[in-house]
Amino acid sequence: MSKTLPASPSGPSVSAPVSASAPSPWASRADRRQQREVKRLAVLSAAAQLFNERGFHATSLDDIAARLNVSKPTLYYYVKNKD
């Protein structure tokens, strides 16, 4: 079954396949929670490794972010602070 959607108010129509049995492309709430927990544990693991290598006070959030190849604000999404 196809549903016709306008591409733009004045442009041509575009057909998009719609199937009642197709799985949703969006993750379920439980899946999102699980993915977030996996990432949070990765942050904690990287932090623990750096604390062991450099010491707690010598390790910055920038160091942890660099180890994970993410931005520092991303870390704050998963943990509140270095403690």
DSSP file (Angstrom, degrees, kcal/mol; ACC not computed):
  #  RESIDUE AA STRUCTURE BP1 BP2  ACC     N-H-->O    O-->H-N    N-H-->O    O-->H-N    TCO  KAPPA ALPHA  PHI   PSI    X-CA   Y-CA   Z-CA
    1    1 A M              0   0    0      0, 0.0    17,-2.3     0, 0.0     2,-0.4   0.000 360.0 360.0 360.0 138.3    0.0    0.0    0.0
    2    2 A S  E     -A   17   0A   0     15,-0.2     2,-0.5    13,-0.0    13,-0.0  -0.914 360.0-152.7-120.8 148.2    1.3    3.5   -0.8
    3    3 A K  E     -A   16   0A   0     13,-2.0    13,-2.2    -2,-0.4     2,-0.5  -0.975  17.4-134.5-118.3 133.0    0.3    6.8    0.5
    4    4 A T  E     -A   15   0A   0     -2,-0.5    11,-0.2    11,-0.2     9,-0.0  -0.776  24.8-176.6 -93.1 125.7    0.8    9.9   -1.6
    5    5 A L  E     -A   14   0A   0      9,-2.9     9,-3.3    -2,-0.5     2,-0.2  -0.947  29.8-113.6-119.7 138.8    2.4   12.8    0.1
    6    6 A P  E     -A   13   0A   0      0, 0.0     7,-0.2     0, 0.0     4,-0.0  -0.542  15.5-149.5 -70.7 135.5    2.9   16.3   -1.4
    7    7 A A  S    S-     0   0    0      5,-1.9     6,-0.1     1,-0.3     3,-0.0   0.877  79.8 -17.5 -70.6 -38.2    6.6   17.1   -1.7
    8    8 A S  S    S-     0   0    0      4,-0.4     3,-0.3     3,-0.2    -1,-0.3  -0.952  79.6 -91.0-157.1 166.1    5.9   20.7   -1.2
    9    9 A P  S    S+     0   0    0      0, 0.0    -2,-0.0     0, 0.0    -1,-0.0   0.835 128.1  21.6 -54.6 -33.8    2.8   22.9   -1.4
   10   10 A S  S    S+     0   0    0      2,-0.1    -3,-0.0    -4,-0.0     0, 0.0   0.461 111.8  88.8-112.5  -2.6    3.5   23.7   -5.1
   11   11 A G  S    S-     0   0    0     -3,-0.3    -3,-0.2     1,-0.2    -4,-0.1  -0.202  84.0 -73.9 -92.6-178.2    5.7   20.7   -6.1
   12   12 A P        -     0   0    0      0, 0.0    -5,-1.9     0, 0.0    -4,-0.4  -0.226  51.5-100.5 -71.5 163.0    5.0   17.2   -7.3
   13   13 A S  E     -A    6   0A   0     -7,-0.2     2,-0.4    -6,-0.1    -9,-0.0  -0.534  29.9-150.2 -83.3 152.5    3.6   14.4   -5.2
   14   14 A V  E     -A    5   0A   0     -9,-3.3    -9,-2.9    -2,-0.2     2,-0.5  -0.983   8.0-138.3-124.2 133.6    5.9   11.7   -3.8
   15   15 A S  E     -A    4   0A   0     -2,-0.4   -11,-0.2   -11,-0.2   -13,-0.0  -0.802  19.2-172.3 -93.4 131.1    4.8    8.1   -3.0
   16   16 A A  E     -A    3   0A   0    -13,-2.2   -13,-2.0    -2,-0.5     2,-0.1  -0.986  26.5-118.1-121.7 129.4    6.0    6.6    0.2
   17   17 A P  E     -A    2   0A   0      0, 0.0     2,-0.4     0, 0.0   -15,-0.2  -0.444  30.3-170.3 -67.3 136.1    5.5    2.9    1.0
   18   18 A V        -     0   0    0    -17,-2.3     2,-0.4    -2,-0.1     3,-0.1  -0.994   5.2-179.4-129.3 125.0    3.4    2.4    4.1
   19   19 A S    >   -     0   0    0     -2,-0.4     3,-0.5     1,-0.1   -17,-0.0  -0.989  25.4-151.2-128.9 131.4    3.0   -1.0    5.6
   20   20 A A  T 3  S+     0   0    0     -2,-0.4    -1,-0.1     1,-0.2     0, 0.0   0.767 100.9  47.0 -69.1 -24.4    0.9   -1.9    8.7
   21   21 A S  T 3  S+     0   0    0      2,-0.1    -1,-0.2    -3,-0.1    -3,-0.0   0.536  84.9 109.3 -96.9  -6.3    3.3   -4.8    9.5
   22   22 A A  S <  S-     0   0    0     -3,-0.5    -3,-0.0     1,-0.1     2,-0.0  -0.463  75.5-111.4 -70.6 138.7    6.6   -3.0    9.1
   23   23 A P        -     0   0    0      0, 0.0    -1,-0.1     0, 0.0    -4,-0.1  -0.353  37.8 -98.0 -67.7 151.4    8.5   -2.3   12.3
   24   24 A S        -     0   0    0      1,-0.1     4,-0.1     2,-0.1     0, 0.0  -0.445  19.4-139.7 -67.7 138.6    8.7    1.3   13.4
   25   25 A P  S    S+     0   0    0      0, 0.0     2,-0.3     0, 0.0    -1,-0.1   0.615  82.4  87.0 -73.5  -9.7   12.0    3.0   12.6
   26   26 A W  S    S-     0   0    0      1,-0.1    -2,-0.1     0, 0.0     2,-0.1  -0.714  85.8-116.0 -92.8 139.9   12.0    4.6   16.0
   27   27 A A        -     0   0    0     -2,-0.3    -1,-0.1     1,-0.1     2,-0.0  -0.430  32.3-112.5 -71.1 146.1   13.4    2.8   19.0
   28   28 A S     >  -     0   0    0     -2,-0.1     4,-2.6     1,-0.1     5,-0.2  -0.275  29.5-104.9 -71.7 165.9   11.0    1.9   21.7
   29   29 A R  H  > S+     0   0    0      1,-0.2     4,-2.4     2,-0.2     5,-0.2   0.902 123.4  50.5 -58.9 -42.1   11.3    3.5   25.1
   30   30 A A  H  > S+     0   0    0      2,-0.2     4,-2.3     1,-0.2    -1,-0.2   0.904 110.3  49.7 -64.6 -40.7   12.9    0.4   26.6
   31   31 A D  H  > S+     0   0    0      2,-0.2     4,-2.7     1,-0.2    -2,-0.2   0.914 110.9  49.3 -64.0 -42.3   15.4    0.3   23.8
   32   32 A R  H  X S+     0   0    0     -4,-2.6     4,-2.4     2,-0.2    -2,-0.2   0.908 111.2  49.9 -63.4 -41.3   16.3    3.9   24.3
   33   33 A R  H  X S+     0   0    0     -4,-2.4     4,-2.2    -5,-0.2    -1,-0.2   0.915 112.1  47.6 -62.3 -42.9   16.7    3.4   28.0
   34   34 A Q  H  X S+     0   0    0     -4,-2.3     4,-2.3     2,-0.2    -2,-0.2   0.915 111.8  49.6 -65.8 -43.2   19.0    0.4   27.4
   35   35 A Q  H  X S+     0   0    0     -4,-2.7     4,-2.1     1,-0.2    -1,-0.2   0.899 111.1  50.2 -62.3 -40.6   21.1    2.3   24.8
   36   36 A R  H  X S+     0   0    0     -4,-2.4     4,-2.6     1,-0.2    -1,-0.2   0.908 110.2  49.8 -64.8 -41.1   21.5    5.2   27.2
   37   37 A E  H  X S+     0   0    0     -4,-2.2     4,-2.4     2,-0.2    -2,-0.2   0.892 108.7  52.4 -65.9 -39.2   22.6    2.8   30.0
   38   38 A V  H  X S+     0   0    0     -4,-2.3     4,-1.7     1,-0.2    -1,-0.2   0.921 112.7  45.4 -60.9 -43.7   25.1    1.1   27.7
   39   39 A K  H  X S+     0   0    0     -4,-2.1     4,-2.1     2,-0.2    -2,-0.2   0.887 110.6  53.3 -68.1 -38.9   26.6    4.6   26.9
   40   40 A R  H  X S+     0   0    0     -4,-2.6     4,-2.3     1,-0.2    -2,-0.2   0.910 109.2  49.2 -61.8 -41.7   26.5    5.7   30.5
   41   41 A L  H  X S+     0   0    0     -4,-2.4     4,-2.4     1,-0.2    -1,-0.2   0.849 107.9  54.2 -66.6 -33.5   28.5    2.5   31.5
   42   42 A A  H  X S+     0   0    0     -4,-1.7     4,-2.4     2,-0.2    -1,-0.2   0.895 108.6  49.4 -65.4 -39.4   31.0    3.3   28.7
   43   43 A V  H  X S+     0   0    0     -4,-2.1     4,-2.4     2,-0.2    -2,-0.2   0.937 112.7  46.9 -63.1 -46.7   31.5    6.8   30.1
   44   44 A L  H  X S+     0   0    0     -4,-2.3     4,-2.4     1,-0.2    -2,-0.2   0.882 112.3  50.3 -64.5 -38.1   32.1    5.3   33.6
   45   45 A S  H  X S+     0   0    0     -4,-2.4     4,-2.3     2,-0.2    -1,-0.2   0.926 111.4  47.2 -65.9 -45.0   34.4    2.7   32.3
   46   46 A A  H  X S+     0   0    0     -4,-2.4     4,-2.4     1,-0.2    -2,-0.2   0.905 112.6  50.7 -62.9 -40.7   36.5    5.2   30.4
   47   47 A A  H  X S+     0   0    0     -4,-2.4     4,-2.7     1,-0.2    -2,-0.2   0.928 109.6  49.8 -62.8 -44.6   36.6    7.5   33.5
   48   48 A A  H  X S+     0   0    0     -4,-2.4     4,-2.2     2,-0.2    -2,-0.2   0.903 110.2  50.8 -61.7 -41.2   37.8    4.6   35.7
   49   49 A Q  H  X S+     0   0    0     -4,-2.3     4,-2.0     1,-0.2    -1,-0.2   0.935 113.0  45.2 -61.5 -45.9   40.5    3.7   33.2
   50   50 A L  H  X>S+     0   0    0     -4,-2.4     4,-3.2     1,-0.2     5,-0.7   0.885 110.2  54.0 -67.1 -38.0   41.8    7.3   33.1
   51   51 A F  H  X5S+     0   0    0     -4,-2.7     4,-1.7     1,-0.2    -1,-0.2   0.904 110.7  47.6 -61.4 -40.1   41.6    7.6   36.9
   52   52 A N  H  <5S+     0   0    0     -4,-2.2    -2,-0.2    -5,-0.2    -1,-0.2   0.878 117.5  42.2 -67.3 -37.6   43.7    4.5   37.2
   53   53 A E  H  <5S+     0   0    0     -4,-2.0    -2,-0.2    -5,-0.2    -1,-0.2   0.913 135.8  11.0 -74.6 -44.2   46.2    5.8   34.6
   54   54 A R  H  <5S-     0   0    0     -4,-3.2    -3,-0.2    -5,-0.1     4,-0.2   0.613 106.0-105.9-114.0 -18.1   46.5    9.5   35.7
   55   55 A G     X< -     0   0    0     -4,-1.7     4,-0.6    -5,-0.7    -1,-0.1  -0.048  34.8 -85.9  96.7 152.2   44.7    9.7   39.1
   56   56 A F  T >4 S+     0   0    0      1,-0.2     3,-1.1     2,-0.2    -1,-0.1   0.933 125.4  45.0 -60.4 -50.5   41.4   11.3   39.9
   57   57 A H  T 34 S+     0   0    0      1,-0.3    -1,-0.2    -6,-0.1    -2,-0.1   0.753 111.5  53.0 -71.0 -23.8   42.5   14.9   40.3
   58   58 A A  T 34 S+     0   0    0     -4,-0.2     2,-0.5    -3,-0.1    -1,-0.3   0.512  94.3  85.3 -88.2  -4.8   44.7   14.8   37.2
   59   59 A T    <<  -     0   0    0     -3,-1.1     2,-0.2    -4,-0.6    -8,-0.0  -0.859  62.3-165.9-101.7 126.7   41.9   13.6   35.0
   60   60 A S     >  -     0   0    0     -2,-0.5     4,-1.8     1,-0.1     3,-0.1  -0.637  35.4-113.0-103.8 165.3   39.5   16.2   33.5
   61   61 A L  H  > S+     0   0    0      1,-0.2     4,-2.7    -2,-0.2     5,-0.2   0.829 120.1  60.1 -63.5 -30.9   36.2   15.8   31.8
   62   62 A D  H  > S+     0   0    0      2,-0.2     4,-2.5     1,-0.2    -1,-0.2   0.894 102.9  51.6 -61.8 -39.0   37.9   16.9   28.6
   63   63 A D  H  > S+     0   0    0      2,-0.2     4,-2.2     1,-0.2    -2,-0.2   0.919 111.2  46.6 -62.4 -44.2   40.2   13.9   29.0
   64   64 A I  H  X S+     0   0    0     -4,-1.8     4,-1.6     2,-0.2    -2,-0.2   0.918 112.6  49.7 -65.7 -43.4   37.2   11.5   29.4
   65   65 A A  H  X>S+     0   0    0     -4,-2.7     5,-2.3     1,-0.2     4,-0.8   0.910 110.6  50.2 -61.4 -42.6   35.4   13.1   26.4
   66   66 A A  H ><5S+     0   0    0     -4,-2.5     3,-0.7     1,-0.2    -1,-0.2   0.898 107.0  54.4 -63.7 -40.3   38.5   12.8   24.3
   67   67 A R  H 3<5S+     0   0    0     -4,-2.2    -1,-0.2     1,-0.2    -2,-0.2   0.860 116.0  39.1 -60.8 -35.1   38.9    9.1   25.2
   68   68 A L  H 3<5S-     0   0    0     -4,-1.6    -1,-0.2    -5,-0.1    -2,-0.2   0.480 108.5-123.6 -93.8  -3.6   35.4    8.5   24.0
   69   69 A N  T <<5S+     0   0    0     -4,-0.8     2,-0.3    -3,-0.7    -3,-0.2   0.909  73.1 115.6  58.1  44.1   35.5   10.8   21.0
   70   70 A V  S   <S-     0   0    0     -5,-2.3    -1,-0.2    -6,-0.1     2,-0.2  -0.839  70.4 -95.5-130.9 170.7   32.6   12.8   22.2
   71   71 A S     >  -     0   0    0     -2,-0.3     4,-1.1     1,-0.1     3,-0.4  -0.492  33.1-114.4 -84.4 159.6   32.1   16.4   23.3
   72   72 A K  H >> S+     0   0    0      1,-0.2     4,-1.3     2,-0.2     3,-0.6   0.900 116.3  57.3 -61.9 -41.1   32.1   17.4   27.0
   73   73 A P  H 3> S+     0   0    0      0, 0.0     4,-0.8     0, 0.0    -1,-0.2   0.846 100.0  60.1 -59.3 -29.9   28.4   18.4   27.0
   74   74 A T  H >> S+     0   0    0     -3,-0.4     3,-0.9     1,-0.2     4,-0.8   0.891  99.6  56.1 -62.8 -37.9   27.7   14.8   25.8
   75   75 A L  H XX S+     0   0    0     -4,-1.1     4,-2.6    -3,-0.6     3,-1.2   0.902 100.6  57.9 -59.7 -40.5   29.2   13.5   29.0
   76   76 A Y  H 3< S+     0   0    0     -4,-1.3    -1,-0.3     1,-0.3    -2,-0.2   0.723  96.8  62.9 -65.4 -20.2   26.9   15.6   31.1
   77   77 A Y  H << S+     0   0    0     -3,-0.9    -1,-0.3    -4,-0.8    -2,-0.2   0.832 115.1  31.7 -69.0 -31.4   23.9   13.9   29.4
   78   78 A Y  H << S+     0   0    0     -3,-1.2     2,-0.3    -4,-0.8    -2,-0.2   0.749 131.0  21.5-100.2 -28.9   25.1   10.6   30.9
   79   79 A V     <  -     0   0    0     -4,-2.6    -1,-0.3     1,-0.1     3,-0.1  -0.983  64.1-138.5-139.1 150.8   26.7   11.7   34.2
   80   80 A K  S    S-     0   0    0     -2,-0.3     2,-0.3     1,-0.2    -1,-0.1   0.865  77.3 -24.8 -79.0 -36.3   26.2   14.9   36.3
   81   81 A N  S    S-     0   0    0     -6,-0.1    -1,-0.2     1,-0.0     0, 0.0  -0.926  73.0 -81.2-161.9-177.4   29.8   15.5   37.2
   82   82 A K              0   0    0      1,-0.3    -1,-0.0    -2,-0.3    -2,-0.0   0.763 360.0 360.0 -70.3 -25.5   33.2   13.9   37.7
   83   83 A D              0   0    0     -3,-0.0    -1,-0.3     0, 0.0    -3,-0.0   0.506 360.0 360.0 -71.0 360.0   32.3   12.6   41.2
